[in-house]
């Protein structure tokens, strides 16, 4: 399988306090990749480095042949939803989707086309609400943010804690969507979560981070969930 | 002792506020600014008696002061509408704790008495009262008058919270203020002697002081009841949700690729409290010229007039532009991980500023009344604004790394956003630029040469637009991580 994301000697320190240290990690194209770990394990730090929102102390990340901290050419095919700061609070969901569409050169009609696929996922709570995103509930904000990350035919989608704050029905639907992305559209999906069950169900591969280091890297099988539970029970 | 506990919380909030986390230079500057305003208040409190004595000989200055008191009341109300907010949100954590509601509310209301807006009048009226005593007015009655005025000041304080966020009330107050001033100016009707009767009666009759005292009590009670009945998370404690407004912005599509950002900025400005405040302020800038053009003294100082002329059309440009990109700070991570061109982004901001400047220019057409010389200056000032000032301001904005809370009104003096030494340095060319560009050719050749130089400076700036935008873009690139970090810091 062709590798799309290649991490080399990556580390991030704040005043000699190393928060992330990954010697090497490669993610093949189309894989659904799960990242788990306790608070402070470095999940969000890793994603922020991947999006060039912070600078690595050493090493580099290669996204489809582009070193993310040196060129911006990875942006057209990479999209993400990390937290609410990716939403524009004073826009309605539609306006936000069209804005993202505009930035990614997708016409209104094409955005509408894409949104149709997510009618179930929205559960009638996102579109035509006459409400600004800042006034939506946390869960609904998340729904809007996740779908916005799928606009513009991205090849790499990064979602930080996508299951948090979602209601059970939406969680189940989101799992289907993520599986679908990697299985049918060959999109590389990177997901982080605190919920071991979700991750093992959705991802082909699970990596465990602890204090910034990779401590476990397995392809999911029937026994993965048990193994992970055992690991975190310590 | 909940009150003591509250006080200690307040003290912590004060000590740990962003103000104290600023650098020493800023602290000194802020302190100086504070001293400056305080001494102005004290000095005018001392001086106002003598000023009236001189200006209106033969009239008891104290009577004149009372006559004009009505303007203070209206202006104070209008100012507070902008600046003062009831700090309700802080009490949310208190809702769950075993504290009596009435003590929380009472503390909250009493706390507002110590706001800057109540202290400033005190700094004015205490010296005035001392002067009155020295001048031989009836001591007991003067003190009665002082109590009356104090009561009115506090009434304004509490009235403001009842009217809070009521735009209609604000416009009524503004309309009254403008109406009274206008009628008096054109000698149609003078409200001041009638209003003065009331204020003077605090001194003359004394017992009328009971009215303002009752008013304070009543307004306090009203506020208290209003808060008490709304003391729920879905009541007063809740942040207000705004009704959805939509406009057809398709006409902006003519600006092509810039229209994406332009449309977004229009929505940003119309749907958030802070930028709306900036918009209103910049509208007030339009009247800046009235201060300068009407005074004979400034007529002889064309460099000062050049500065004023820059300001009348540049209000929005300056106050909006200095906070680019901070306006987008709430979702800056999104912007930085999206496929956007900084240059397009900057150009769209510049276009918005230029359009606002052009719009202000049309609103300035009535200034023709002051003659073609003045008008030519405004034209030249607008040209300078669009062609040069816009880029200087954007450059300064790129150095500003204090995030903006879009839907929070700026508070007086706690608002140090965009206030740092670099900002001060960058504002120098904004202020001195037009003066120098005008003054040198004016001195060397003549008035028209000055005007032409100022207008040409703007045109020249437009020629180098692409270069300016590129260099600001480089600044964005260079500071990307720093800016991201600063913008994601919680306040």
Interface residues (C-beta under 8 A of the other chain):
Chain A: X51 X52 X53 X54 X55 X72 X75 X76 X78 X79 X80 X82 X83 X85 X86 X87 X88 X89 X90 X91 X92 X95 X99 X100 X102 X103 X104 X130 X131 X132 X134 X135
Chain B: X241 X242 X244 X260 X264 X267 X268 X271 X272 X330 X331 X332 X333 X334 X336 X337 X338 X339 X340 X406 X407 X481 X484 X485 X488
